[in-house]
Amino acid sequence: MLALIEAAGWPIWPLIIASVMALAIIFERSYSLRQVRVLPANLLDQALANLRQHGPNPDVLRALAEGSPLGRVLAAGIRNVNASREVMRESLEEAGRVAAHELERYLLALGTIASVAPLMGLLGTVVGMVEIFGSQSPTGGNPAMLAHGISVALYNTAFGLIVAIPSMIFYRYFRGRVDTYLVEMEQQAIRLVEIAHGDRK
């Protein structure tokens, strides 16, 4: 591994840092965006059952809000269950925006890494080409410098793509998962409003 880094030259270091950051984001988001953490099963039914039994109890609502992003949205609506439909809907929308921001955390950074990694690889390619041309002289070329320039150019190009491709795949995957969660949260919030105001049982 050290031999590969030496052959690739200094332009490989930003790519290594980017790859470590991308891996950290991918592992963190894979854990945080599991359905059981975002949309626990039957959470709305449980929240409604608690509401019927205990009313808008602050302790129950606090536990609901701390459990998941969906729980925070539902807790915001239940706190305003005795208000008008408009006030309840506004509280749900505000909590939904906060939940969406939380679900999208680090995704912009992952998308940026996916976009920039090929450019960093291209920078390494340019540096390698400069070394290749620098190895040429009127009296002949330096084979060692020529070989090093070629290795810098090729290794950085390849490593830039190795970092960018998985980063883009996971960015798109997480983006789609977040969008699905937000649609489901919106549907459950609408259902809560309709049940609270007697439009649905």
ABEGO torsion letter per residue (X at the ends): XAAAAAAAEAAAAAAAAAAAAAAAAAAAAAAAABAAAABBBGAAAAAAAAAAAAEBBAAAAAAAAAABAAAAAAAAAAAAAABBAAAAAAAAAAAAAAAAAAAABGAAAAAAAAAAAAAAAAAAAAAAAAAAAAABBAAEBBAAAAAAAAAAAAAAAAAAAAAAAAAAAAAAAAAAAAAAAAAAAAAAAAAAAAAAAGABX
